[in-house]
Amino acid sequence: VADTLTSLLAGFVIFSILGNLAFELGVPVKDVVDSGPGLAFVSYPSALAKFDFLPQLFSVLFFLMLVTLGLGSATGLTSGIIAVVCDLNPKWNKTVVTGIICIAGFGIGLVYVTPWGSGYSGFGGISFGGGFIILCSGLVVEVLAVSWIYGLKRFTSDIKFMLNVSVGYLR
């Protein structure tokens, strides 16, 4: 419920800001700004700069919110990977595994700060590249993790046990 309400609030905020900018510029809303980082780093700062009361405070709060959302997403993704690796190898030191995974993620993330990285992530010329490639890679990794690590036979028997429906492998 909280996630839905947060999404609705964010939608109202986004479109009210875009509507105001479109009105001031005299252009349609679709021509104000493209989706992606332009929305967060162009539209919001321009709207926050127009505040009468402490625009600096709200600007700092906005960017702290972006950092918090980014760290929360990174923590969730990283903890999922750490859990899989540590469950697969229970004798390994969890602190060392966490350090290695974080360093590997940092190394992969360095691609995005290169000139080529902006095109890869969808910030530049290729509008779908980064998100699509990351989505497909994640899906392949997830399917491999479920079928190879957990076991396809165990997975299908769990589905039969929980839903009482026979799927593929056990028929």
C-alpha positions in Angstrom: 0.0 0.0 0.0 2.8 2.4 0.9 4.6 1.7 -2.3 1.5 2.4 -4.4 0.8 5.6 -2.5 4.4 6.7 -2.9 4.2 6.0 -6.7 1.0 8.0 -7.0 2.4 10.9 -5.1 5.6 10.9 -7.2 3.4 10.8 -10.4 1.4 13.8 -9.2 4.6 15.7 -8.4 6.3 14.8 -11.6 3.4 15.8 -13.9 2.6 19.0 -12.0 6.3 20.1 -12.4 6.3 19.1 -16.1 3.0 20.9 -16.6 4.3 24.0 -15.0 7.5 24.0 -17.1 5.4 23.3 -20.3 3.1 26.3 -19.4 6.1 28.6 -18.8 7.9 27.5 -21.9 4.8 27.5 -24.1 5.4 24.0 -25.4 3.5 20.7 -25.1 4.4 18.5 -22.0 6.0 15.9 -24.2 8.6 18.4 -25.4 9.6 19.7 -22.0 12.1 17.0 -21.1 12.9 13.4 -22.1 12.6 10.6 -19.6 15.6 9.4 -17.7 18.1 11.5 -15.9 16.9 14.7 -17.5 13.8 14.5 -15.5 15.6 14.2 -12.2 18.5 16.5 -12.9 16.8 19.2 -15.1 13.1 19.4 -14.2 13.3 19.1 -10.5 16.2 21.5 -9.9 14.5 24.1 -12.0 11.2 23.7 -10.0 13.0 23.7 -6.7 14.9 26.9 -7.7 11.5 28.7 -8.0 10.6 28.0 -4.3 10.1 31.2 -2.3 11.1 29.6 1.0 14.6 28.1 1.3 15.1 26.6 -2.1 18.6 25.5 -1.1 17.2 23.3 1.7 14.7 21.6 -0.5 17.4 21.0 -3.2 19.6 19.4 -0.6 16.7 17.3 0.6 15.8 16.2 -2.9 19.3 15.1 -3.7 19.6 13.3 -0.4 16.4 11.5 -1.3 18.0 10.4 -4.6 21.1 9.1 -2.8 18.9 7.3 -0.3 16.8 5.6 -3.0 20.0 4.6 -4.9 21.6 3.2 -1.8 18.4 1.3 -0.9 18.2 -0.2 -4.3 21.9 -1.1 -4.3 21.6 -2.7 -0.9 18.6 -4.8 -1.9 20.3 -6.0 -5.1 23.6 -6.7 -3.4 22.1 -8.5 -0.5 20.3 -10.9 -2.9 23.5 -11.8 -4.6 25.4 -12.2 -1.3 22.6 -14.5 0.1 22.8 -16.7 -3.0 26.6 -17.0 -2.9 26.7 -17.5 0.9 23.9 -20.1 0.8 25.8 -22.0 -2.0 29.1 -21.9 0.0 28.3 -21.8 3.7 31.9 -22.2 4.8 33.0 -18.9 3.1 33.3 -15.9 5.3 30.3 -13.6 4.6 32.3 -10.4 5.2 34.9 -11.5 2.5 32.1 -12.5 0.1 30.4 -9.1 0.7 33.6 -7.2 0.0 34.3 -9.1 -3.2 30.8 -8.6 -4.5 30.9 -4.9 -3.6 34.3 -4.4 -5.3 33.0 -6.3 -8.4 29.9 -4.1 -8.5 32.1 -1.0 -8.1 34.2 -2.2 -11.0 31.2 -2.8 -13.2 29.8 0.5 -12.2 32.9 2.3 -13.4 31.7 1.6 -17.0 28.9 4.1 -16.4 31.2 7.0 -15.7 33.1 6.7 -19.0 31.9 8.5 -22.1 30.8 5.1 -23.5 28.9 4.2 -20.4 26.3 7.0 -20.9 25.3 5.5 -24.2 25.2 2.0 -22.8 23.0 2.9 -19.9 20.4 4.7 -21.9 21.5 8.2 -20.9 22.8 9.0 -24.3 22.3 7.9 -27.9 21.0 4.4 -27.3 17.7 5.0 -25.5 16.9 1.4 -24.6 20.3 -0.2 -24.5 21.3 -0.3 -20.8 18.0 -1.1 -19.3 17.2 -3.8 -21.9 20.6 -5.4 -21.6 20.6 -5.4 -17.8 17.0 -6.8 -17.8 17.9 -9.6 -20.1 21.1 -10.4 -18.3 19.3 -10.4 -15.0 16.7 -12.8 -16.3 19.3 -15.2 -17.7 21.1 -15.1 -14.4 17.9 -15.7 -12.5 16.9 -18.7 -14.7 20.3 -20.2 -14.4 20.4 -19.7 -10.6 17.0 -21.3 -10.1 17.6 -24.2 -12.5 21.3 -24.9 -11.8 21.8 -23.9 -8.1 18.4 -24.7 -6.6 17.6 -27.5 -9.1 14.9 -27.7 -11.6 13.5 -30.9 -10.2 13.3 -29.4 -6.7 11.7 -26.2 -8.1 9.0 -28.0 -10.1 8.2 -30.3 -7.1 7.9 -27.1 -4.9 5.4 -25.7 -7.4 3.5 -29.0 -7.4 3.5 -28.9 -3.6 2.4 -25.3 -3.2 -0.1 -25.0 -6.1 -1.0 -28.6 -6.7 -0.2 -28.1 -10.4 2.2 -30.3 -12.4 4.6 -28.3 -14.5 7.0 -29.3 -17.2 9.7 -31.4 -15.6 7.5 -33.7 -13.4 4.8 -34.6 -15.9 
